[in-house]
Amino acid sequence: MQKQTAPVRSAVVVNPTKVADLDDLRTAVDATLAEAGWAAPIWLETTVAEPGRTQARDAVAAGVDVVFACGGDGTVMSCVAGLVGTDVALAILPAGTGNLLAANLGLSTDLAAGLEVAVERQTRRLDVGRLDDERCFVVMAGMGFDASMLAATSEQAKARIGWPAYVAGAVRHLRDRPVPVRVQIDDQPPVRTRARTVLVANVGRLQGGMTLLADAEPDDGLLDVAVLTPRTLRHWLALAWALVRGRRRVPRMQVYRGREVSVMSDRDQPRELDGDLIEPGATLRVTVQPAALLLCVPRPADDPDLSVDAGAAARRGAALVERTRHPR
């Protein structure tokens, strides 16, 4: 006699301000998971005061196997903080305008692909970056130009044209002056330079699919640090051209690796975590927490690029959703 297994239990942590029609979303998700043999998910809405961490922890306490983060980068980041160190898997249902982690998964805003990746139960243990105030990130933290670019990009522009909206925000800050910074990796002597931005990354891909750090792997127990030092428009063009061409060596960029990273400036700088702005500060101190997050990923799960097989997952997901619309 074959042993009966309990249906997979899940929760959807959703930011209602990022979803055009919450009822339609709920209908689609519930029907798709039911078609896959899962139990009906628990739905938990975020608020300004509780953007996802509490809801994710409540879901863990309720005994779920998978938590879907449905919203923008802020929602995903908050759910990560609630799931770190647990055996509950995180799945991404992109609904915002940035979705940096979803971009690294190759999922864009594809709901069907996000559902299919979760249903296939292919997971991977990822490292998590943790700030000294306990906030977490999975993709990257940044101080300087990248955060200024985010602040200068309107939500309306992102909603209208997607990631290219960041280009306009970037142009506004190309001529900002570099600032003196000290970057210390582990117990090495600090590196002093004048930088435009410092990125502490767990995954190497940027918005638009461009790879900034080709050697960054999400589960190697290390953080990759990119210090960008362009001073002129020509420097920026050379740097951008190298990224577009997929070059491993990028001009005006120094790369370091380590487990603990401290970035210090002489004055407050704009800062961001996983594409979401946080308050400005003169320091950014990050420690890697190895294998701290169980993430649903496209197959295969052992490739350095998390987006491998994402296109096929999207096609399988579309077929799964279609079956819910035309049941046999």
FIMISE-493369 format. One record per residue: residue number from 1; residue in one letter; x, y, z of N, C-alpha, C in turn. Coordinates in steps of 0.02 Angstrom, whole numbers, plus 50000, padded with zeros to 5 digits. Example, Ala and Ser with C-alpha at 12.3 -4.5 7.8 and 13.67 -1.06 7.14 Angstrom:
BEGIN
(rec 1,A,(50660,49716,50390),(50615,49775,50390),(50660,49835,50390)),
(rec 2,S,(50642,49888,50354),(50684,49947,50357),(50645,50002,50394)),
//
This chain:
BEGIN
(rec 1,M,(50042,49941,50000),(50000,50000,50000),(50044,50062,50000)),
(rec 2,Q,(50030,50108,49953),(50071,50168,49948),(50053,50217,50004)),
(rec 3,K,(50104,50245,50034),(50093,50292,50089),(50064,50357,50063)),
(rec 4,Q,(50012,50381,50096),(49981,50445,50077),(50023,50503,50103)),
(rec 5,T,(50034,50553,50061),(50071,50612,50083),(50023,50671,50087)),
(rec 6,A,(50034,50713,50137),(49990,50771,50147),(50001,50822,50092)),
(rec 7,P,(49949,50858,50071),(49958,50910,50020),(50007,50964,50045)),
(rec 8,V,(50042,50994,49998),(50088,51048,50015),(50048,51108,50041)),
(rec 9,R,(50072,51136,50097),(50039,51195,50126),(50080,51257,50109)),
(rec 10,S,(50045,51311,50094),(50080,51372,50075),(50043,51434,50101)),
(rec 11,A,(50078,51489,50099),(50048,51554,50116),(50070,51604,50063)),
(rec 12,V,(50027,51651,50048),(50043,51705,50001),(50046,51770,50040)),
(rec 13,V,(50106,51799,50045),(50113,51865,50077),(50111,51916,50020)),
(rec 14,V,(50058,51954,50017),(50045,51997,49960),(50042,52070,49981)),
(rec 15,N,(50074,52113,49942),(50069,52185,49950),(50011,52209,49906)),
(rec 16,P,(49954,52225,49935),(49895,52241,49894),(49903,52303,49851)),
(rec 17,T,(49950,52347,49869),(49960,52408,49829),(49997,52393,49764)),
(rec 18,K,(50027,52334,49758),(50064,52316,49698),(50025,52272,49649)),
(rec 19,V,(49963,52256,49668),(49922,52210,49628),(49863,52248,49600)),
(rec 20,A,(49853,52243,49534),(49798,52279,49502),(49730,52253,49524)),
(rec 21,D,(49723,52187,49527),(49659,52156,49546),(49675,52097,49592)),
(rec 22,L,(49669,52109,49657),(49686,52058,49706),(49640,51997,49701)),
(rec 23,D,(49576,52007,49686),(49530,51951,49680),(49549,51906,49622)),
(rec 24,D,(49567,51936,49565),(49588,51896,49508),(49652,51857,49523)),
(rec 25,L,(49699,51890,49558),(49761,51856,49576),(49746,51797,49621)),
(rec 26,R,(49703,51808,49670),(49688,51754,49718),(49655,51695,49683)),
(rec 27,T,(49609,51710,49637),(49576,51657,49600),(49626,51617,49559)),
(rec 28,A,(49672,51652,49525),(49720,51618,49483),(49768,51575,49524)),
(rec 29,V,(49793,51602,49579),(49840,51565,49621),(49806,51505,49653)),
(rec 30,D,(49747,51516,49683),(49712,51461,49716),(49697,51404,49667)),
(rec 31,A,(49674,51422,49606),(49656,51370,49557),(49718,51333,49533)),
(rec 32,T,(49772,51369,49522),(49833,51337,49497),(49862,51290,49549)),
(rec 33,L,(49864,51311,49612),(49891,51267,49664),(49846,51207,49676)),
(rec 34,A,(49780,51217,49671),(49734,51160,49678),(49745,51109,49621)),
(rec 35,E,(49756,51134,49560),(49770,51090,49504),(49833,51049,49516)),
(rec 36,A,(49881,51079,49552),(49944,51044,49567),(49938,50998,49627)),
(rec 37,G,(49880,50997,49659),(49870,50953,49716),(49889,50983,49783)),
(rec 38,W,(49899,51049,49785),(49917,51083,49847),(49855,51100,49886)),
(rec 39,A,(49863,51110,49951),(49809,51136,49993),(49797,51209,49977)),
(rec 40,A,(49737,51234,49994),(49722,51305,49982),(49770,51348,50023)),
(rec 41,P,(49801,51398,49992),(49850,51438,50028),(49819,51486,50078)),
(rec 42,I,(49858,51505,50128),(49839,51558,50175),(49858,51624,50142)),
(rec 43,W,(49814,51673,50144),(49828,51739,50114),(49840,51790,50170)),
(rec 44,L,(49897,51824,50167),(49917,51873,50217),(49937,51938,50182)),
(rec 45,E,(49901,51992,50196),(49915,52055,50163),(49965,52096,50205)),
(rec 46,T,(50010,52130,50170),(50058,52174,50204),(50027,52242,50216)),
(rec 47,T,(50059,52280,50261),(50039,52349,50275),(50103,52391,50277)),
(rec 48,V,(50094,52456,50282),(50153,52500,50287),(50192,52483,50350)),
(rec 49,A,(50157,52470,50405),(50190,52455,50468),(50219,52385,50469)),
(rec 50,E,(50188,52338,50434),(50211,52268,50432),(50219,52247,50359)),
(rec 51,P,(50277,52260,50329),(50285,52250,50256),(50299,52178,50234)),
(rec 52,G,(50298,52130,50281),(50306,52061,50259),(50342,52015,50308)),
(rec 53,R,(50386,52042,50349),(50424,52000,50395),(50379,51964,50445)),
(rec 54,T,(50334,52001,50476),(50288,51972,50525),(50243,51920,50492)),
(rec 55,Q,(50217,51936,50433),(50173,51890,50398),(50210,51825,50381)),
(rec 56,A,(50273,51831,50359),(50311,51770,50344),(50322,51728,50406)),
(rec 57,R,(50336,51761,50462),(50346,51724,50524),(50281,51691,50547)),
(rec 58,D,(50225,51725,50537),(50160,51695,50553),(50147,51634,50511)),
(rec 59,A,(50167,51637,50447),(50158,51580,50402),(50200,51521,50425)),
(rec 60,V,(50262,51535,50446),(50305,51482,50472),(50273,51450,50533)),
(rec 61,A,(50247,51492,50578),(50215,51466,50639),(50154,51424,50622)),
(rec 62,A,(50121,51439,50565),(50062,51401,50545),(50079,51334,50513)),
(rec 63,G,(50144,51322,50503),(50165,51257,50478),(50166,51249,50402)),
(rec 64,V,(50173,51305,50365),(50173,51299,50292),(50241,51273,50267)),
(rec 65,D,(50241,51248,50206),(50302,51224,50173),(50334,51278,50129)),
(rec 66,V,(50291,51321,50100),(50315,51372,50053),(50279,51438,50068)),
(rec 67,V,(50318,51493,50065),(50289,51560,50070),(50301,51595,50003)),
(rec 68,F,(50246,51617,49972),(50250,51657,49912),(50255,51731,49931)),
(rec 69,A,(50306,51765,49906),(50311,51838,49915),(50284,51871,49852)),
(rec 70,C,(50229,51906,49857),(50196,51936,49800),(50196,52012,49809)),
(rec 71,G,(50242,52045,49774),(50248,52117,49780),(50313,52139,49748)),
(rec 72,G,(50339,52196,49770),(50402,52221,49744),(50461,52197,49785)),
(rec 73,D,(50518,52230,49773),(50579,52209,49808),(50572,52217,49884)),
(rec 74,G,(50536,52268,49907),(50528,52277,49979),(50490,52220,50011)),
(rec 75,T,(50439,52195,49977),(50401,52138,50003),(50445,52076,50006)),
(rec 76,V,(50482,52064,49952),(50527,52006,49951),(50579,52010,50006)),
(rec 77,M,(50609,52069,50014),(50661,52078,50065),(50633,52066,50134)),
(rec 78,S,(50573,52089,50147),(50542,52079,50213),(50526,52006,50225)),
(rec 79,C,(50503,51970,50174),(50490,51898,50182),(50554,51860,50194)),
(rec 80,V,(50608,51880,50161),(50672,51847,50173),(50691,51852,50246)),
(rec 81,A,(50683,51912,50275),(50700,51922,50345),(50659,51877,50391)),
(rec 82,G,(50597,51862,50371),(50555,51819,50412),(50569,51745,50403)),
(rec 83,L,(50604,51726,50349),(50615,51655,50334),(50686,51632,50345)),
(rec 84,V,(50732,51679,50355),(50803,51662,50365),(50810,51612,50422)),
(rec 85,G,(50848,51559,50409),(50862,51509,50460),(50808,51457,50469)),
(rec 86,T,(50755,51458,50428),(50702,51409,50432),(50707,51359,50374)),
(rec 87,D,(50666,51308,50376),(50662,51260,50321),(50602,51273,50276)),
(rec 88,V,(50571,51331,50283),(50515,51350,50240),(50543,51385,50178)),
(rec 89,A,(50522,51363,50119),(50548,51389,50057),(50513,51454,50037)),
(rec 90,L,(50551,51499,50006),(50524,51561,49979),(50515,51554,49904)),
(rec 91,A,(50456,51573,49879),(50443,51576,49807),(50423,51648,49790)),
(rec 92,I,(50442,51669,49730),(50431,51739,49710),(50373,51742,49660)),
(rec 93,L,(50323,51783,49675),(50271,51801,49627),(50277,51875,49614)),
(rec 94,P,(50318,51895,49565),(50333,51967,49555),(50270,52007,49539)),
(rec 95,A,(50262,52062,49574),(50205,52105,49562),(50224,52179,49565)),
(rec 96,G,(50286,52194,49581),(50307,52263,49586),(50338,52287,49521)),
(rec 97,T,(50379,52340,49526),(50408,52370,49466),(50483,52360,49462)),
(rec 98,G,(50514,52336,49516),(50586,52326,49514),(50603,52253,49510)),
(rec 99,N,(50587,52216,49562),(50596,52143,49564),(50666,52121,49545)),
(rec 100,L,(50715,52144,49585),(50785,52129,49571),(50799,52054,49580)),
(rec 101,L,(50772,52024,49632),(50782,51952,49642),(50747,51913,49587)),
(rec 102,A,(50687,51933,49568),(50652,51899,49514),(50692,51904,49449)),
(rec 103,A,(50725,51961,49437),(50766,51968,49377),(50824,51918,49378)),
(rec 104,N,(50853,51907,49436),(50907,51858,49442),(50881,51787,49434)),
(rec 105,L,(50817,51777,49447),(50786,51712,49435),(50762,51705,49363)),
(rec 106,G,(50765,51760,49325),(50741,51758,49257),(50666,51756,49252)),
(rec 107,L,(50630,51776,49304),(50558,51770,49305),(50521,51833,49283)),
(rec 108,S,(50556,51890,49283),(50525,51953,49265),(50460,51960,49305)),
(rec 109,T,(50404,51973,49271),(50340,51979,49306),(50293,51922,49286)),
(rec 110,D,(50321,51864,49273),(50283,51807,49248),(50253,51768,49307)),
(rec 111,L,(50189,51777,49318),(50155,51743,49373),(50156,51667,49364)),
(rec 112,A,(50143,51645,49302),(50140,51573,49289),(50207,51540,49304)),
(rec 113,A,(50262,51573,49285),(50329,51545,49298),(50342,51541,49373)),
(rec 114,G,(50322,51593,49409),(50332,51592,49482),(50295,51535,49515)),
(rec 115,L,(50235,51522,49493),(50196,51467,49521),(50226,51400,49502)),
(rec 116,E,(50247,51393,49439),(50275,51329,49417),(50340,51313,49454)),
(rec 117,V,(50382,51363,49463),(50445,51351,49499),(50431,51325,49570)),
(rec 118,A,(50380,51352,49602),(50363,51329,49669),(50334,51259,49667)),
(rec 119,V,(50290,51246,49620),(50256,51181,49616),(50306,51125,49603)),
(rec 120,E,(50358,51139,49564),(50408,51087,49549),(50452,51070,49609)),
(rec 121,R,(50449,51112,49660),(50485,51100,49723),(50560,51092,49715)),
(rec 122,Q,(50588,51126,49665),(50661,51126,49657),(50686,51185,49698)),
(rec 123,T,(50725,51171,49750),(50747,51224,49795),(50823,51226,49799)),
(rec 124,R,(50847,51282,49824),(50919,51292,49832),(50931,51333,49894)),
(rec 125,R,(50981,51313,49933),(51000,51351,49992),(51045,51409,49972)),
(rec 126,L,(51023,51469,49986),(51062,51528,49967),(51091,51563,50029)),
(rec 127,D,(51148,51596,50018),(51175,51639,50069),(51131,51701,50076)),
(rec 128,V,(51134,51733,50133),(51098,51795,50145),(51146,51846,50174)),
(rec 129,G,(51143,51907,50149),(51181,51961,50179),(51142,51992,50236)),
(rec 130,R,(51175,52005,50292),(51141,52033,50350),(51177,52096,50373)),
(rec 131,L,(51139,52151,50379),(51166,52212,50405),(51174,52207,50480)),
(rec 132,D,(51212,52253,50509),(51222,52250,50581),(51159,52266,50620)),
(rec 133,D,(51106,52291,50586),(51043,52303,50620),(50992,52247,50607)),
(rec 134,E,(51018,52190,50581),(50978,52129,50570),(50937,52129,50506)),
(rec 135,R,(50937,52183,50468),(50903,52181,50403),(50942,52137,50355)),
(rec 136,C,(50906,52107,50307),(50937,52057,50263),(50929,52076,50190)),
(rec 137,F,(50971,52045,50148),(50962,52050,50076),(50988,51985,50044)),
(rec 138,V,(50964,51971,49984),(50983,51911,49947),(51024,51929,49885)),
(rec 139,V,(51008,51985,49854),(51042,52005,49792),(51101,52050,49806)),
(rec 140,M,(51088,52112,49827),(51143,52158,49842),(51121,52216,49885)),
(rec 141,A,(51169,52244,49920),(51161,52307,49956),(51207,52358,49924)),
(rec 142,G,(51187,52420,49926),(51227,52471,49893),(51227,52537,49930)),
(rec 143,M,(51281,52575,49920),(51286,52641,49949),(51316,52688,49897)),
(rec 144,G,(51278,52741,49881),(51303,52790,49833),(51258,52796,49773)),
(rec 145,F,(51289,52794,49714),(51255,52808,49651),(51194,52764,49639)),
(rec 146,D,(51199,52699,49653),(51143,52654,49639),(51081,52673,49679)),
(rec 147,A,(51091,52693,49742),(51034,52714,49783),(51007,52781,49759)),
(rec 148,S,(51052,52826,49739),(51029,52891,49711),(50987,52880,49649)),
(rec 149,M,(51008,52833,49606),(50970,52817,49546),(50900,52792,49564)),
(rec 150,L,(50895,52748,49614),(50830,52723,49635),(50786,52780,49660)),
(rec 151,A,(50815,52825,49700),(50776,52880,49728),(50751,52927,49673)),
(rec 152,A,(50789,52932,49618),(50770,52979,49565),(50723,52949,49513)),
(rec 153,T,(50704,52886,49523),(50660,52851,49475),(50590,52846,49504)),
(rec 154,S,(50542,52874,49469),(50474,52877,49496),(50439,52809,49488)),
(rec 155,E,(50393,52796,49534),(50353,52735,49530),(50311,52734,49466)),
(rec 156,Q,(50287,52793,49445),(50246,52796,49384),(50286,52775,49323)),
(rec 157,A,(50350,52799,49320),(50392,52781,49263),(50408,52707,49262)),
(rec 158,K,(50422,52678,49321),(50436,52607,49325),(50375,52566,49304)),
(rec 159,A,(50316,52587,49326),(50255,52551,49308),(50241,52556,49233)),
(rec 160,R,(50260,52613,49203),(50244,52624,49133),(50292,52588,49086)),
(rec 161,I,(50357,52592,49099),(50406,52565,49052),(50452,52513,49081)),
(rec 162,G,(50445,52497,49147),(50486,52445,49177),(50556,52468,49193)),
(rec 163,W,(50605,52421,49191),(50673,52436,49213),(50707,52492,49174)),
(rec 164,P,(50691,52506,49108),(50724,52562,49074),(50712,52629,49108)),
(rec 165,A,(50661,52633,49152),(50649,52696,49187),(50709,52715,49231)),
(rec 166,Y,(50748,52665,49252),(50806,52680,49294),(50859,52719,49256)),
(rec 167,V,(50859,52714,49190),(50909,52751,49150),(50902,52826,49161)),
(rec 168,A,(50840,52850,49161),(50829,52922,49172),(50852,52942,49241)),
(rec 169,G,(50839,52900,49291),(50863,52914,49358),(50938,52915,49362)),
(rec 170,A,(50970,52870,49324),(51043,52867,49324),(51073,52929,49293)),
(rec 171,V,(51045,52952,49238),(51072,53011,49203),(51074,53072,49248)),
(rec 172,R,(51025,53078,49292),(51023,53136,49337),(51082,53139,49384)),
(rec 173,H,(51114,53082,49396),(51168,53079,49446),(51236,53061,49417)),
(rec 174,L,(51242,53060,49351),(51306,53042,49321),(51361,53090,49339)),
(rec 175,R,(51344,53153,49349),(51395,53204,49363),(51405,53218,49437)),
(rec 176,D,(51373,53178,49480),(51386,53186,49552),(51459,53172,49566)),
(rec 177,R,(51484,53206,49617),(51555,53197,49634),(51566,53131,49672)),
(rec 178,P,(51622,53098,49657),(51639,53038,49697),(51653,53058,49769)),
(rec 179,V,(51643,53012,49815),(51653,53027,49886),(51708,52982,49914)),
(rec 180,P,(51746,53007,49963),(51797,52964,49995),(51764,52908,50035)),
(rec 181,V,(51788,52847,50024),(51762,52790,50061),(51820,52745,50084)),
(rec 182,R,(51807,52708,50137),(51853,52655,50160),(51814,52590,50157)),
(rec 183,V,(51843,52542,50122),(51811,52477,50115),(51855,52425,50148)),
(rec 184,Q,(51828,52392,50199),(51867,52341,50234),(51834,52273,50224)),
(rec 185,I,(51875,52225,50202),(51852,52157,50191),(51883,52111,50243)),
(rec 186,D,(51841,52079,50283),(51865,52034,50337),(51915,52072,50380)),
(rec 187,D,(51973,52042,50393),(52022,52075,50435),(52079,52107,50395)),
(rec 188,Q,(52066,52119,50331),(52117,52150,50289),(52120,52225,50302)),
(rec 189,P,(52177,52257,50287),(52180,52330,50294),(52128,52364,50249)),
(rec 190,P,(52097,52418,50271),(52047,52450,50229),(52076,52480,50166)),
(rec 191,V,(52036,52478,50113),(52053,52509,50049),(52022,52578,50048)),
(rec 192,R,(52062,52628,50035),(52038,52697,50033),(52035,52720,49961)),
(rec 193,T,(51979,52748,49940),(51971,52772,49872),(51915,52823,49869)),
(rec 194,R,(51908,52853,49811),(51851,52898,49799),(51804,52861,49750)),
(rec 195,A,(51745,52843,49774),(51701,52800,49735),(51635,52835,49720)),
(rec 196,R,(51604,52812,49666),(51536,52835,49651),(51484,52791,49685)),
(rec 197,T,(51500,52726,49689),(51455,52681,49724),(51493,52619,49745)),
(rec 198,V,(51470,52588,49799),(51497,52524,49822),(51439,52475,49828)),
(rec 199,L,(51446,52418,49794),(51394,52367,49795),(51420,52304,49830)),
(rec 200,V,(51382,52279,49878),(51399,52217,49912),(51349,52166,49888)),
(rec 201,A,(51373,52117,49849),(51327,52075,49811),(51332,52001,49829)),
(rec 202,N,(51275,51968,49827),(51271,51896,49834),(51258,51864,49766)),
(rec 203,V,(51226,51902,49721),(51210,51881,49653),(51232,51936,49607)),
(rec 204,G,(51256,51919,49547),(51291,51969,49506),(51252,52005,49453)),
(rec 205,R,(51187,51993,49447),(51149,52021,49392),(51113,52085,49413)),
(rec 206,L,(51110,52134,49367),(51076,52197,49379),(51008,52197,49345)),
(rec 207,Q,(50971,52253,49354),(50909,52262,49317),(50923,52260,49243)),
(rec 208,G,(50877,52233,49204),(50887,52228,49132),(50926,52167,49111)),
(rec 209,G,(50947,52125,49159),(50981,52064,49143),(51056,52070,49134)),
(rec 210,M,(51086,52129,49143),(51158,52137,49135),(51194,52108,49196)),
(rec 211,T,(51250,52074,49182),(51290,52044,49235),(51346,52091,49255)),
(rec 212,L,(51347,52111,49318),(51399,52154,49344),(51457,52114,49372)),
(rec 213,L,(51441,52060,49409),(51492,52020,49442),(51486,51948,49418)),
(rec 214,A,(51526,51931,49368),(51519,51866,49335),(51536,51808,49382)),
(rec 215,D,(51578,51819,49432),(51599,51765,49476),(51557,51759,49539)),
(rec 216,A,(51508,51803,49547),(51467,51801,49608),(51422,51739,49606)),
(rec 217,E,(51424,51700,49660),(51381,51641,49666),(51341,51647,49730)),
(rec 218,P,(51276,51630,49727),(51232,51643,49784),(51240,51595,49843)),
(rec 219,D,(51283,51544,49836),(51288,51495,49890),(51360,51474,49903)),
(rec 220,D,(51407,51521,49892),(51478,51505,49904),(51503,51528,49972)),
(rec 221,G,(51459,51556,50013),(51480,51580,50079),(51519,51644,50078)),
(rec 222,L,(51519,51679,50020),(51557,51741,50013),(51513,51796,49984)),
(rec 223,L,(51532,51858,49998),(51502,51917,49967),(51552,51946,49918)),
(rec 224,D,(51527,51968,49860),(51568,52001,49810),(51557,52076,49815)),
(rec 225,V,(51611,52115,49816),(51607,52187,49826),(51633,52222,49763)),
(rec 226,A,(51590,52265,49734),(51610,52304,49675),(51616,52377,49696)),
(rec 227,V,(51675,52406,49685),(51687,52477,49699),(51693,52512,49631)),
(rec 228,L,(51644,52553,49615),(51643,52587,49550),(51671,52657,49559)),
(rec 229,T,(51721,52675,49515),(51756,52738,49523),(51756,52782,49460)),
(rec 230,P,(51704,52782,49418),(51705,52826,49360),(51702,52899,49381)),
(rec 231,R,(51739,52941,49345),(51740,53012,49362),(51711,53056,49307)),
(rec 232,T,(51712,53032,49246),(51689,53072,49189),(51636,53034,49150)),
(rec 233,L,(51602,53069,49105),(51552,53037,49063),(51584,52982,49021)),
(rec 234,R,(51646,52994,48998),(51681,52944,48958),(51693,52880,49000)),
(rec 235,H,(51710,52889,49063),(51719,52831,49106),(51654,52791,49112)),
(rec 236,W,(51598,52827,49122),(51534,52793,49128),(51516,52755,49064)),
(rec 237,L,(51529,52785,49006),(51513,52753,48943),(51555,52689,48933)),
(rec 238,A,(51618,52693,48952),(51661,52634,48947),(51637,52578,48993)),
(rec 239,L,(51618,52597,49053),(51593,52548,49101),(51528,52516,49076)),
(rec 240,A,(51482,52558,49051),(51418,52533,49026),(51428,52488,48966)),
(rec 241,W,(51474,52506,48922),(51486,52467,48862),(51513,52398,48880)),
(rec 242,A,(51557,52395,48929),(51584,52331,48952),(51529,52287,48980)),
(rec 243,L,(51481,52316,49017),(51426,52277,49044),(51381,52252,48989)),
(rec 244,V,(51365,52295,48940),(51322,52275,48884),(51354,52218,48844)),
(rec 245,R,(51420,52221,48836),(51456,52169,48798),(51468,52106,48839)),
(rec 246,G,(51452,52108,48903),(51462,52050,48945),(51535,52036,48961)),
(rec 247,R,(51575,52088,48964),(51647,52079,48978),(51658,52061,49051)),
(rec 248,R,(51706,52017,49063),(51722,51999,49132),(51761,52053,49167)),
(rec 249,R,(51801,52090,49129),(51840,52146,49157),(51804,52211,49141)),
(rec 250,V,(51784,52246,49193),(51747,52309,49184),(51791,52367,49205)),
(rec 251,P,(51801,52416,49162),(51844,52473,49181),(51814,52514,49237)),
(rec 252,R,(51858,52543,49277),(51837,52585,49333),(51797,52546,49385)),
(rec 253,M,(51812,52482,49393),(51779,52442,49444),(51829,52394,49475)),
(rec 254,Q,(51835,52398,49542),(51877,52352,49579),(51832,52301,49614)),
(rec 255,V,(51852,52239,49616),(51811,52186,49644),(51849,52152,49701)),
(rec 256,Y,(51814,52140,49756),(51842,52106,49815),(51793,52053,49837)),
(rec 257,R,(51816,52006,49879),(51772,51954,49905),(51788,51942,49978)),
(rec 258,G,(51735,51927,50017),(51747,51913,50087),(51682,51894,50122)),
(rec 259,R,(51688,51882,50188),(51630,51862,50228),(51602,51921,50268)),
(rec 260,E,(51644,51969,50283),(51622,52029,50319),(51646,52090,50281)),
(rec 261,V,(51601,52137,50270),(51617,52196,50230),(51593,52258,50267)),
(rec 262,S,(51638,52307,50273),(51620,52372,50302),(51637,52427,50252)),
(rec 263,V,(51588,52468,50236),(51597,52525,50192),(51585,52587,50234)),
(rec 264,M,(51634,52632,50236),(51629,52691,50279),(51644,52754,50239)),
(rec 265,S,(51602,52804,50247),(51611,52869,50214),(51617,52923,50268)),
(rec 266,D,(51635,52983,50246),(51642,53038,50294),(51576,53074,50305)),
(rec 267,R,(51524,53054,50268),(51458,53085,50278),(51404,53036,50254)),
(rec 268,D,(51342,53050,50273),(51287,53006,50254),(51281,53000,50178)),
(rec 269,Q,(51267,52939,50155),(51257,52925,50084),(51191,52888,50075)),
(rec 270,P,(51159,52895,50017),(51099,52855,50004),(51117,52781,50003)),
(rec 271,R,(51071,52739,50027),(51084,52667,50032),(51022,52628,50009)),
(rec 272,E,(51034,52566,49987),(50979,52523,49965),(50995,52450,49980)),
(rec 273,L,(50941,52411,49988),(50945,52339,49996),(50900,52306,49945)),
(rec 274,D,(50928,52263,49903),(50889,52226,49854),(50842,52271,49815)),
(rec 275,G,(50867,52330,49795),(50828,52375,49754),(50777,52417,49791)),
(rec 276,D,(50778,52414,49857),(50731,52453,49898),(50770,52502,49940)),
(rec 277,L,(50751,52565,49937),(50787,52617,49975),(50779,52608,50050)),
(rec 278,I,(50835,52618,50086),(50832,52623,50159),(50859,52691,50177)),
(rec 279,E,(50859,52707,50241),(50881,52774,50262),(50955,52785,50247)),
(rec 280,P,(50975,52847,50230),(51046,52861,50217),(51088,52847,50279)),
(rec 281,G,(51153,52835,50267),(51199,52822,50322),(51270,52829,50299)),
(rec 282,A,(51315,52839,50346),(51386,52846,50330),(51422,52779,50329)),
(rec 283,T,(51389,52726,50350),(51420,52659,50350),(51372,52608,50322)),
(rec 284,L,(51401,52554,50296),(51363,52496,50274),(51404,52435,50295)),
(rec 285,R,(51381,52402,50347),(51417,52344,50373),(51375,52281,50361)),
(rec 286,V,(51406,52233,50327),(51369,52173,50305),(51409,52111,50323)),
(rec 287,T,(51374,52060,50347),(51403,51994,50360),(51363,51942,50321)),
(rec 288,V,(51397,51893,50291),(51362,51841,50255),(51339,51788,50304)),
(rec 289,Q,(51278,51764,50293),(51250,51709,50332),(51241,51650,50283)),
(rec 290,P,(51288,51603,50283),(51287,51551,50232),(51225,51506,50235)),
(rec 291,A,(51201,51487,50176),(51147,51437,50169),(51088,51451,50215)),
(rec 292,A,(51069,51515,50220),(51018,51535,50269),(50947,51537,50241)),
(rec 293,L,(50940,51535,50174),(50874,51542,50145),(50862,51486,50095)),
(rec 294,L,(50804,51453,50102),(50783,51401,50055),(50739,51435,50002)),
(rec 295,L,(50763,51436,49940),(50729,51473,49886),(50707,51425,49831)),
(rec 296,C,(50646,51434,49807),(50622,51397,49749),(50653,51426,49686)),
(rec 297,V,(50686,51384,49647),(50722,51408,49587),(50704,51365,49527)),
(rec 298,P,(50714,51392,49467),(50705,51350,49407),(50757,51295,49406)),
(rec 299,R,(50743,51241,49371),(50791,51186,49365),(50843,51203,49313)),
(rec 300,P,(50905,51177,49317),(50934,51139,49373),(50954,51186,49430)),
(rec 301,A,(50960,51158,49490),(50971,51199,49549),(51044,51209,49565)),
(rec 302,D,(51090,51180,49526),(51161,51185,49544),(51200,51230,49498)),
(rec 303,D,(51167,51267,49454),(51202,51312,49408),(51215,51378,49442)),
(rec 304,P,(51273,51410,49430),(51287,51476,49460),(51236,51529,49441)),
(rec 305,D,(51206,51521,49381),(51156,51569,49359),(51087,51543,49379)),
(rec 306,L,(51054,51579,49425),(50989,51556,49450),(50935,51555,49397)),
(rec 307,S,(50946,51591,49341),(50894,51596,49291),(50895,51539,49240)),
(rec 308,V,(50943,51492,49247),(50945,51435,49201),(50878,51398,49203)),
(rec 309,D,(50850,51383,49144),(50787,51347,49137),(50726,51391,49153)),
(rec 310,A,(50736,51457,49164),(50679,51499,49181),(50629,51503,49124)),
(rec 311,G,(50654,51505,49062),(50609,51508,49005),(50566,51446,48999)),
(rec 312,A,(50596,51388,49009),(50558,51326,49007),(50508,51323,49065)),
(rec 313,A,(50529,51348,49123),(50483,51350,49180),(50422,51393,49165)),
(rec 314,A,(50433,51449,49130),(50377,51492,49112),(50329,51456,49065)),
(rec 315,R,(50356,51416,49019),(50312,51379,48973),(50273,51324,49010)),
(rec 316,R,(50308,51290,49055),(50273,51239,49095),(50219,51271,49139)),
(rec 317,G,(50236,51330,49166),(50187,51365,49208),(50127,51388,49169)),
(rec 318,A,(50138,51411,49108),(50081,51432,49066),(50035,51373,49052)),
(rec 319,A,(50064,51314,49041),(50024,51254,49029),(49984,51235,49091)),
(rec 320,L,(50016,51242,49150),(49981,51227,49212),(49922,51274,49223)),
(rec 321,V,(49933,51338,49212),(49878,51387,49221),(49822,51374,49171)),
(rec 322,E,(49842,51355,49110),(49792,51342,49058),(49747,51283,49077)),
(rec 323,R,(49775,51233,49110),(49734,51176,49131),(49681,51195,49181)),
(rec 324,T,(49695,51247,49221),(49644,51269,49269),(49587,51305,49234)),
(rec 325,R,(49600,51332,49177),(49548,51368,49139),(49506,51320,49097)),
(rec 326,H,(49537,51265,49076),(49501,51216,49034),(49511,51147,49064)),
(rec 327,P,(49481,51134,49122),(49488,51068,49153),(49457,51014,49110)),
(rec 328,R,(49486,50954,49116),(49459,50898,49078),(49392,50876,49106)),
//
